[in-house]
Amino acid sequence: MKILFISILITILASIVSAVSLTQNNNSYILKNNYATVVISKKDGYITSLKIAGDNQEFLNRSYIDANGSKAGFHAKRSTIIKNTNDHVEIAFTDNVLNMDWEVRYTMLNDTKGVYFSLKLDHKANYPDTQFSEILEDDVGRYLPTAEQQKNCQVMGPKEACKVKTGEVIHKYDWSIDALKHDVHGFATKNGLGCWFVTPSMEWKNGGAYNRDLACHQGENDSLQIMYMAGSHYGAGDEYPKRGENWSKVYGPYLIYLNKAGSPQASWRDAKAVAKVEKAKWPYSFVSQSGYVKQRGSVTGKLTIKNPLNSSAFRLEDAVVTLVQPESNRESIPNQQWRHYSFRTHSTYQLRAWSKGVVGEFILNKTITVTAGRTTNLGEIVFTEKRVGPIAWEIGIPDRTAKEFKHGDHFNQWGLPYKFPKEFPNGVNYYIGKSNYARDWNYCHVSVPGRDGKYQSIPWNIYFNLRKKPTGTSVLRVSVAANSSTALSVSINGGKNSAEVADFKDDACVRRDGIRGFYRELEFKFGPNDFKIGENKITLHARKTGGYTNNYQFDGIIEKQFFY
């Protein structure tokens, strides 16, 4: 479900806020406090004007709310004033779209530096089946070309990429964000006027903790600032409420924040500071929308992951612990991971955990019940890493991304796969003990144009020396960070290819300038006679299995290798 607000980026000096007011005419509601004025259309329920107090500069160009790639749009059939006091103004707009009841709410408090937005979807049991989808991190910030520069741009591959008059290629996916740690994105002008979407929690985002989605992108006459309430751009999948199913979900609230500073960087720093303040307020006490859970339960405990070879505990870095609805045949992890409320007054969850530097995802073998107003103490939870023996060599860092590899530090840049044939004319040939994965291992294994014009995959080779053959079974573990229409097999020393793994879920990460998609671990086993004394070669065979062909041909797999 695509929720889009498109803005011209303008903002204001903070002032002392004392009260909020609501006025209206035949066409609009006007919400105003000492900081901002927000005008909302009665006809559509869209914001039509954003201004900062004491400044007549219009902030907004246009805004809209829609779903399924603009195939279905929200147009309010009814509006209701929920609350109108000196401290709190709240208006609800309702419509029925895609066999669901939609309720959009705008809230302005006396100290709100902008306006809060939230959406609730309701699918009643007697409604027909339905299906829907698509409702700046520091490292994605850059200047967007002006509207004039974007006009009549040259369409590149993929079709969303556009070469502007300056020669720069802009691609909307270059501004995608990860749901887990994301809390603010938006635009700022060169003189520091900023408009930001501040999200104190993304517990409502489908697709799992690390699922990515769009944050902003180019238009032709303006640039778009986007909030995807639900999104499928990186494989998260559609949502399918069925006839006979009572299904409901609240998205947000999030804050549309306006500011003014001396530079874009200062505006960005201020927005991040506000995001920190908003996070501390979560869950918001002012929300009255049914289905939003104000009183939460909490879960505490200690996570320990042990090395099975010596029983020592790994030093955990950047560890993640998630509570999600239990996996089912209908809703697999991770593509529908957060379809329902992430938090309820009383509910049962599955605990999943992982950590940088440790191979694997760990799942607690029992469910956890969380009750509002109570703390559930799990004590120490101990997992053991799956390992059959000492590591002989390793390429990369187990962290579910390809950031440590070549181009991984600037992955959000159009056209990197097209560079592969020139940078690696003979494919990747990696020598253990000599090569450097930051330089010699590409961040993704892509198909390239062949002599006949057809795209083909180039095998990648890993060379290593052995003084003696192993005596037992050896295991090559490949941790897959993402996959776009590619199958994988391996061979050793020119022997027969292993059974091909082709049942990956396409997360679109490679073609949409991502660095992580759906994580998966693979194991390939070798016997002692597969090796030889001296130099050995393991080859990775990535075969293109499909993908888009109209505008570009490359697809690929992001791999991370470990050998035991």
C-alpha positions in Angstrom: 0.0 0.0 0.0 1.6 3.2 -1.1 1.1 6.3 1.1 2.7 9.2 -0.6 3.2 12.8 0.3 4.9 14.9 -2.2 6.5 18.1 -0.9 8.4 21.1 -2.0 10.5 21.3 1.2 10.1 24.4 3.2 10.3 25.1 6.9 10.4 27.4 9.9 11.8 28.8 13.0 10.5 27.3 16.2 8.4 29.4 18.4 6.8 29.1 21.7 3.6 27.0 21.2 0.6 27.6 23.4 -2.6 26.5 21.7 -4.0 24.7 18.6 -7.1 25.7 16.7 -9.4 24.3 14.1 -11.3 26.4 11.5 -13.1 25.3 8.4 -14.8 26.5 5.2 -16.7 24.7 2.5 -13.6 23.1 1.1 -11.1 22.6 3.9 -10.1 22.1 7.5 -7.4 24.4 8.8 -5.3 23.2 11.7 -3.1 25.8 13.3 -0.8 26.3 16.2 2.0 28.7 16.9 4.4 26.7 14.8 2.5 25.5 11.7 -0.6 25.8 9.6 -1.9 22.7 7.8 -4.8 22.7 5.4 -6.7 19.5 4.6 -9.2 19.0 1.7 -12.6 17.9 2.8 -13.2 16.4 -0.6 -10.2 14.0 -0.6 -8.7 14.0 2.9 -5.4 15.1 1.4 -3.1 17.8 2.8 -3.3 20.8 0.4 -1.1 23.3 2.2 1.8 23.3 4.7 3.2 26.5 6.1 5.3 27.6 9.0 3.9 30.3 11.3 4.8 33.8 10.3 5.9 32.8 6.8 3.7 32.8 3.7 6.0 30.5 1.8 4.0 27.4 0.6 5.6 24.2 1.7 3.6 21.7 -0.3 3.2 21.1 -4.1 0.8 18.2 -3.9 0.0 15.1 -1.8 -2.0 11.9 -2.3 -2.8 8.6 -0.7 -3.1 5.4 -2.8 -2.4 1.7 -3.1 -1.2 -0.9 -5.5 0.9 1.3 -7.6 -1.7 4.1 -7.9 -4.3 1.6 -9.2 -6.5 2.3 -6.2 -6.8 5.7 -4.5 -8.2 7.0 -1.2 -10.9 9.7 -1.6 -12.7 10.5 1.6 -16.4 9.9 1.6 -16.9 11.3 5.1 -15.0 13.4 7.6 -15.4 13.6 11.3 -14.0 16.0 13.9 -12.7 13.6 16.6 -11.4 16.2 19.0 -11.2 20.0 19.1 -9.7 21.6 22.2 -7.0 24.1 22.9 -4.5 21.2 23.3 -5.6 18.7 20.7 -7.3 18.8 17.2 -7.9 15.5 15.4 -9.9 14.8 12.2 -10.8 11.5 10.7 -11.5 10.8 7.0 -13.1 7.5 5.8 -13.4 5.6 2.5 -13.8 2.0 1.3 -11.0 1.0 -1.0 -10.1 -2.5 -2.1 -12.8 -4.1 0.0 -11.5 -2.5 3.2 -12.6 0.3 5.4 -9.9 3.0 5.5 -9.7 5.6 8.2 -7.1 8.4 7.8 -6.4 10.6 10.8 -4.6 13.9 11.1 -3.7 15.2 14.6 -2.1 18.5 15.7 -1.3 19.1 19.4 -0.4 22.5 20.8 3.3 21.7 20.5 3.3 19.7 17.3 5.8 21.1 14.8 3.8 19.9 11.8 1.0 17.2 11.9 0.7 13.5 12.8 -0.7 11.1 10.2 -2.1 7.6 10.8 -4.1 5.0 8.8 -6.3 2.2 9.9 -7.5 -0.6 7.6 -10.4 -2.9 8.5 -11.5 -6.0 6.6 -14.7 -7.4 8.0 -15.5 -11.1 7.7 -18.3 -10.5 5.2 -16.1 -8.5 2.9 -14.8 -10.2 -0.3 -11.2 -11.3 -0.7 -8.7 -8.6 -1.3 -5.1 -8.1 -2.1 -2.9 -5.1 -1.6 0.7 -3.9 -1.5 2.8 -0.8 -1.5 1.0 1.5 1.3 17.4 9.2 4.6 19.6 7.2 6.2 22.9 9.1 6.6 24.5 7.1 3.9 21.8 7.9 1.2 21.8 11.7 1.4 22.6 13.7 -1.7 21.3 16.6 -3.7 18.5 15.9 -6.1 18.5 17.5 -9.5 16.0 20.4 -9.9 12.7 19.9 -11.6 14.0 21.7 -14.6 17.0 19.4 -14.8 14.7 16.4 -14.5 12.5 17.3 -17.4 12.8 15.2 -20.6 15.4 12.9 -18.9 16.7 9.8 -20.7 15.2 6.6 -19.5 17.8 4.1 -18.6 17.7 0.4 -17.4 15.7 -0.3 -15.3 13.0 2.1 -16.5 12.8 3.9 -13.2 16.3 5.2 -13.7 16.6 8.5 -15.5 19.7 10.4 -16.9 19.2 14.1 -16.5 20.7 17.0 -18.4 23.7 17.2 -16.1 24.6 13.6 -17.0 23.7 12.3 -13.6 21.6 9.2 -13.4 19.0 9.2 -10.7 17.1 6.1 -9.6 14.3 6.1 -7.0 15.6 3.0 -5.3 18.9 4.8 -4.4 17.0 6.4 -1.5 15.5 3.2 0.0 15.7 2.6 3.7 15.8 -0.3 6.1 12.8 -0.6 8.5 14.7 -1.8 11.5 16.7 1.2 12.5 15.0 3.9 10.4 13.4 6.8 12.1 13.4 9.8 9.8 13.7 10.7 6.1 12.8 13.7 3.9 14.1 16.6 2.0 16.0 19.8 2.8 16.8 22.7 0.5 20.2 24.2 0.1 19.3 27.0 2.5 18.2 24.5 5.2 14.4 24.4 4.8 13.3 20.9 5.7 10.3 18.5 5.5 10.6 15.2 7.3 8.7 12.0 8.0 9.6 11.1 11.6 8.7 7.5 12.4 9.1 6.7 16.1 8.4 3.0 15.4 8.0 0.9 12.3 6.4 -2.0 14.1 3.6 -1.9 11.5 5.9 -2.4 8.5 5.5 -5.7 6.7 8.4 -7.7 5.4 10.5 -8.2 8.5 13.1 -6.3 10.4 15.5 -5.7 7.6 13.0 -5.2 4.8 13.7 -2.1 2.7 11.4 0.3 0.9 11.3 3.6 -0.9 11.7 6.9 1.0 11.8 9.5 -1.8 12.5 9.7 -5.5 12.5 11.9 -8.5 9.5 13.0 -10.4 9.5 15.1 -13.5 8.1 18.3 -12.2 8.9 17.8 -8.6 10.6 15.3 -6.2 8.6 12.9 -4.2 8.8 12.3 -0.4 7.2 9.0 0.4 6.0 7.0 3.3 5.2 3.4 2.5 2.8 2.0 5.1 3.0 -1.4 3.5 5.4 -2.2 0.7 6.5 -5.0 -1.7 9.4 -3.4 -3.6 12.0 -5.7 -1.9 10.0 -8.9 -1.8 7.8 -8.3 1.2 4.8 -9.6 -0.6 1.2 -8.5 -0.9 -1.3 -8.8 1.9 -4.4 -11.1 1.4 -7.3 -10.6 3.8 -9.8 -13.3 2.9 -13.6 -13.5 3.1 -14.5 -14.7 6.5 -11.5 -13.1 8.1 -11.7 -10.1 10.4 -8.5 -8.3 9.8 -7.4 -4.9 11.1 -4.2 -2.9 11.3 -3.1 0.5 12.3 -0.2 2.2 10.5 1.6 5.0 12.4 1.1 7.6 13.6 4.2 9.3 12.2 5.0 13.0 12.3 5.3 15.2 9.3 7.9 17.6 10.7 8.8 21.0 9.4 12.1 22.8 10.3 14.5 25.6 9.3 18.2 25.6 9.8 21.3 27.2 8.2 22.1 24.3 5.9 20.7 21.0 4.7 23.1 19.2 7.1 21.9 21.3 10.0 18.3 20.7 9.1 19.0 16.9 8.9 20.7 16.9 12.3 17.8 18.7 13.8 15.3 16.2 12.3 17.3 13.3 13.8 17.2 15.0 17.2 13.4 15.4 16.9 13.2 11.7 15.9 15.0 10.7 19.1 12.5 12.8 21.1 9.5 11.2 19.3 10.9 7.7 19.9 10.9 8.4 23.7 7.2 9.2 23.5 6.2 5.9 21.8 3.6 4.6 22.2 1.9 7.9 21.8 -0.6 8.7 24.6 -2.7 11.0 22.4 -3.9 8.4 20.0 -7.6 7.4 20.2 -7.8 5.4 17.0 -9.3 1.9 17.8 -6.8 -0.9 17.5 -3.8 1.2 18.5 -2.3 -0.3 21.7 -1.2 2.3 24.2 -0.3 0.0 27.1 2.5 -2.4 26.2 4.1 -5.3 27.8 7.9 -5.7 27.9 10.3 -8.6 27.5 13.7 -8.8 29.1 16.5 -11.4 29.1 20.1 -12.1 28.1 21.1 -13.4 24.7 24.1 -15.8 24.6 25.4 -17.6 21.5 28.1 -20.2 22.0 30.8 -21.7 19.8 30.2 -25.5 19.8 33.9 -26.3 19.4 34.9 -24.9 22.8 31.6 -23.8 24.5 32.8 -20.2 24.7 30.4 -17.4 24.2 30.7 -15.1 21.2 31.1 -11.4 21.8 27.9 -10.1 20.3 28.0 -7.0 18.2 25.0 -5.3 16.7 22.8 -8.2 17.8 19.1 -8.1 16.9 16.2 -9.8 18.8 12.8 -9.7 17.3 9.4 -10.8 18.5 7.2 -11.8 15.5 3.9 -13.6 14.9 4.7 -17.4 14.7 5.5 -18.7 11.2 2.7 -20.5 9.5 2.2 -22.2 6.1 0.1 -19.2 5.0 2.5 -16.5 6.2 6.1 -17.6 6.0 8.9 -15.6 7.5 10.0 -13.1 6.5 7.7 -12.1 3.6 4.6 -11.6 5.7 6.3 -11.3 9.0 4.5 -8.3 10.4 1.1 -8.6 8.7 -1.0 -8.1 11.8 -0.3 -5.8 14.7 3.2 -6.1 16.0 2.0 -5.4 19.5 -1.3 -6.4 21.1 -2.6 -6.2 24.6 -2.2 -9.9 25.0 -0.5 -12.0 22.3 1.9 -14.8 21.5 5.2 -14.3 19.7 8.1 -16.2 18.2 11.6 -15.0 19.2 14.3 -14.8 16.5 17.8 -13.5 17.0 21.0 -12.9 15.1 24.3 -11.0 15.5 27.0 -9.6 13.5 30.0 -12.0 13.4 28.0 -15.1 14.1 26.6 -17.3 11.4 22.9 -18.2 11.5 19.5 -17.1 12.7 18.4 -18.5 16.0 14.8 -19.3 16.8 13.5 -20.0 20.4 11.8 -23.4 20.5 8.8 -22.0 22.4 6.5 -19.1 22.0 6.4 -16.1 24.3 3.3 -14.5 25.7 3.3 -10.8 26.2 0.7 -9.1 28.4 0.1 -5.4 28.6 1.5 -3.7 31.7 3.7 -6.7 32.6 7.3 -7.6 32.1 8.2 -11.1 30.9 11.7 -12.1 32.0 13.1 -14.8 29.9 16.3 -15.1 31.8 19.3 -16.2 29.8 18.6 -17.6 26.3 21.5 -19.7 25.0 21.8 -20.7 21.3 24.7 -22.6 19.7 26.1 -21.7 16.4 25.9 -24.5 13.8 29.5 -25.5 13.1 31.1 -28.8 12.1 34.7 -27.9 12.6 37.3 -25.1 12.8 37.1 -22.5 10.0 39.8 -23.1 7.4 39.1 -19.7 5.7 36.5 -17.1 5.5 35.5 -14.4 3.0 33.5 -11.4 4.3 31.7 -10.8 7.6 28.6 -12.6 8.7 26.2 -9.6 9.0 23.5 -10.2 6.4 24.8 -7.5 4.1 27.5 -7.1 1.4 28.8 -3.8 2.6 32.3 -5.0 3.2 32.8 -6.0 -0.5 33.7 -4.0 -3.5 31.1 -1.2 -4.0 29.4 -2.2 -0.8 30.1 1.1 0.8 28.2 3.0 -1.9 25.7 0.3 -3.1 22.8 2.8 -3.4 24.1 4.0 -6.7 22.6 3.3 -10.1 24.6 1.2 -12.6 27.0 -0.7 -10.5 26.2 -4.1 -12.0 27.0 -2.6 -15.5 30.6 -2.0 -14.2 31.3 -5.7 -13.5 32.5 -6.8 -17.0 35.1 -4.0 -17.1 36.2 -4.4 -13.5 36.3 -8.2 -13.6 36.8 -9.1 -17.3 37.8 -12.7 -16.2 35.2 -12.9 -13.5 36.1 -13.0 -9.8 39.3 -15.0 -9.0 39.9 -14.8 -5.3 43.1 -16.2 -3.7 42.9 -17.0 0.0 45.7 -15.3 1.8 46.4 -12.9 -1.0 43.2 -11.3 -2.2 41.3 -8.6 -0.3 37.6 -8.9 -0.3 37.0 -5.1 -0.1 38.8 -4.9 -3.5 38.7 -8.3 -5.2 35.2 -9.6 -4.3 32.3 -7.8 -6.0 29.3 -7.0 -3.8 27.0 -9.0 -6.1 27.3 -11.9 -8.6 25.5 -10.7 -11.7 24.9 -11.9 -15.2 26.8 -10.1 -18.0 26.4 -9.7 -21.8 27.8 -12.5 -23.8 29.3 -12.4 -27.4 25.9 -13.4 -28.8 24.2 -10.5 -27.0 22.5 -12.8 -24.5 23.2 -12.3 -20.9 25.1 -15.1 -19.1 26.5 -15.7 -15.7 30.2 -15.8 -15.2 31.6 -18.4 -12.7 33.5 -17.1 -9.7 36.5 -19.0 -8.4 38.1 -19.3 -5.0 41.6 -20.6 -4.8 43.3 -22.0 -1.7 46.2 -24.3 -0.8 46.2 -27.5 1.3 49.3 -29.2 2.7 47.2 -32.3 3.3 43.7 -33.6 2.5 41.0 -33.3 5.1 40.1 -36.7 6.7 36.4 -36.2 7.0 33.5 -34.3 5.4 34.1 -30.6 4.8 31.4 -28.0 4.4 31.3 -24.9 2.3 28.7 -22.5 3.8 27.3 -19.8 1.6 25.3 -17.1 3.4 23.1 -15.4 0.8 22.3 -11.8 1.6 19.9 -11.3 -1.3 18.8 -12.9 -4.5 17.2 -11.7 -7.7 16.2 -14.4 -10.1 19.3 -16.5 -9.8 20.1 -20.1 -9.0 23.3 -21.3 -7.4 25.5 -24.4 -7.6 29.1 -25.1 -6.7 31.9 -27.3 -7.9 35.4 -28.2 -6.7 38.5 -28.7 -8.8 36.6 -28.8 -12.0 34.4 -31.6 -10.9 30.6 -32.1 -11.3 28.4 -29.3 -10.1 26.4 -29.7 -7.0 22.7 -29.9 -7.0 21.4 -26.5 -8.0 19.6 -24.3 -5.5 16.9 -22.5 -7.4 14.0 -22.0 -4.9 15.1 -18.5 -3.8 12.5 -15.9 -3.3 13.2 -12.9 -5.5 13.7 -9.9 -3.3 14.6 -7.5 -6.1 17.6 -6.3 -4.1 20.2 -6.4 -6.8 18.2 -4.6 -9.5 16.9 -2.1 -7.0 20.3 -1.0 -5.7 20.0 -2.7 -2.3 22.6 -4.4 -0.1 20.5 -7.0 1.7 17.3 -8.9 1.0 16.0 -12.2 2.3 18.8 -13.9 4.2 19.4 -17.6 3.6 22.2 -20.1 4.5 23.3 -22.9 2.2 25.7 -25.8 2.8 27.6 -27.8 0.3 29.5 -30.9 1.4 32.7 -32.3 0.1 34.5 -35.6 0.8 38.3 -36.0 1.3 38.9 -37.2 -2.3 37.4 -34.0 -3.7 40.5 -32.2 -2.5 44.1 -32.4 -3.6 47.4 -31.4 -2.0 48.5 -28.0 -3.2 46.1 -25.5 -4.9 42.4 -26.2 -4.9 39.6 -24.3 -6.6 36.0 -23.9 -5.6 33.7 -22.4 -8.3 30.4 -20.7 -7.7 28.0 -21.0 -10.6 25.2 -18.5 -10.6 22.6 -19.0 -13.3 20.0 -16.4 -14.3 16.6 -17.9 -14.0 14.3 -15.1 -15.0 13.8 -11.5 -14.0 13.0 -8.4 -16.0 14.2 -8.3 -19.7 12.5 -5.2 -21.1 14.8 -2.6 -19.8 17.8 -4.4 -18.4 19.1 -8.0 -18.2 21.2 -8.2 -15.1 20.1 -10.1 -12.1 22.2 -11.7 -9.5 22.9 -13.0 -6.0 24.7 -11.4 -3.1 26.9 -14.1 -1.5 29.0 -14.4 1.6 31.2 -17.4 1.9 32.5 -19.5 4.8 34.5 -22.7 4.5 34.9 -25.2 7.3 
